Amino acid sequence: MPHVAADPTSTQPRRSGLAFWWTMFVGGLLVILGLLIGAGGAWLIALGGSWYYLPTGIALLVAGGLLLSGNVAGIWLYVLTWIATLAWAYWEVGMDSWGLMPRGAGADGHPCFRAVGPARLWPPTHEAAW
């Protein structure tokens, strides 16, 4: 079978390869986490607790959906949610390192999500070897 070079002007995303499947995995994981965090956040609001978790769950759900549809905006929404999580953690407990640990671990405990960025934001102009 002859090798066909990728068209660098093509706007169609690749539907195969490691970057595609990793993006689909992370998108699905974000949808599941968004549903869980959002549902827990709604329950927490009903109990009179923090309003942080419901909008965060919704943002993760939308970010996952965007990634599953191949939209790079999902990465940026996740980054914005991550920054908001860190800001919320510092606002809630200040510089107390033990208080920041569980709040920051949630945001920093998922570096695999941030690994989608290089794979989706800067697609190569040639076929990847893997």
N, C-alpha and C positions, 0 to 999 in steps of 0.2 A: 504494500500500500504506500503510495507516494506521500511524502511529508508536505503538508500544506501550511504555509506560513499564516500566522494570524494577521488579520487586517487591523493595523493600528488605528484606523479611522472608525472602526466599528463601535457603535454605541451599545451594542448588546452585551450584557455581562456574561461571563463564562458560567455555564451550569454544570461544571465538573471540576475536579481537582480539590486539593486540600483546602485552599482558601474558601471555596464555595461551601464545602461540607462543614468546615469549622464555623463559618458564619451562620449556617442553618442550625447547628448545634447550639451556639451561643444565643441565637434569636429564640429558639425554643425554650432554652433555660431561662432567659429573661421573661418570657411570657409566663412560665410556671411561677417564678419568683414574684413577678408582678401580681399575679392572682393571689398568691399566699400572703404577701405583704399587704396588699390592698384589702383583702378580706379581714386580716388581723387588725389593720388600721381602722376599718369601719367598726369593728367590735370594740376597739379601744376608745373610739369617739363615743360610742353608745354608753360606755362605762364612765365617760367624763375625762378621758385621758388625752394624750397628745394627738394633734391633728397632723403630725408629720408623716405618718406611715401611709395614710390613704392616698395623698397626692403622689408620694414616692412610688407606691405600688402601681398607680395608674401610669406614671411616667415610664416605669420599667416595662409594663405591659405594652405600651405604645412603642417604646424603643425596640422591644423584641419583635413586634409585628412589622415594624419598618425594616428591620434586618431580614426577617423572613421573606419580605417582598423584594429584597435586594436594594433597598433605599439606604444610601449612606447617611441620611439624616438620623437614622437609628443610633449610629455611633455618637453623633453630636448630642443627641438627647440623653444618652447614657452618660456622657462626660459631664453635661450640665447637671444631671441628677447626682452624680458623684461629687461634684463641687458643692452643690447645695447640701448634701449629706455632711460633708466636712464642715461647712459653715454652721449648720445646725448643731453638730456635735460640739464645736467650740463655743457656740452661743449658750448651749444648755449647761455645760460643765466647766467652761473656761479652760485653763491650762492644766487641770488635774489629770495627770497621765493615766491613773487608774480609772478615772471616769471616762476618759477618751477611748480606752482600750476596747470595750465592747461596741461602742458607736463607730469608731474608726475601722475596726476589724471587719465590719459589714461592708464598708465601702472599699477597703484595701484588700479584703480577703478574696477578691475576685479578679486578679490580674489577667485571667484568661479572657475576660470581656474586652479589656483594653488591647489585647493582642489582635483583635479583629481589625482594628484601625489600619495598621500597615498593610494588611492583606486586601482591604477593600478601598482604601483612600488613594493609593498610588498603584493602580494596576500596571503591570509591565506592558511594554509595547510589543513584546515577543512572547511566545509560548513558554510557560514555566517548565523547567525540567522535571518537576515533581508533579 
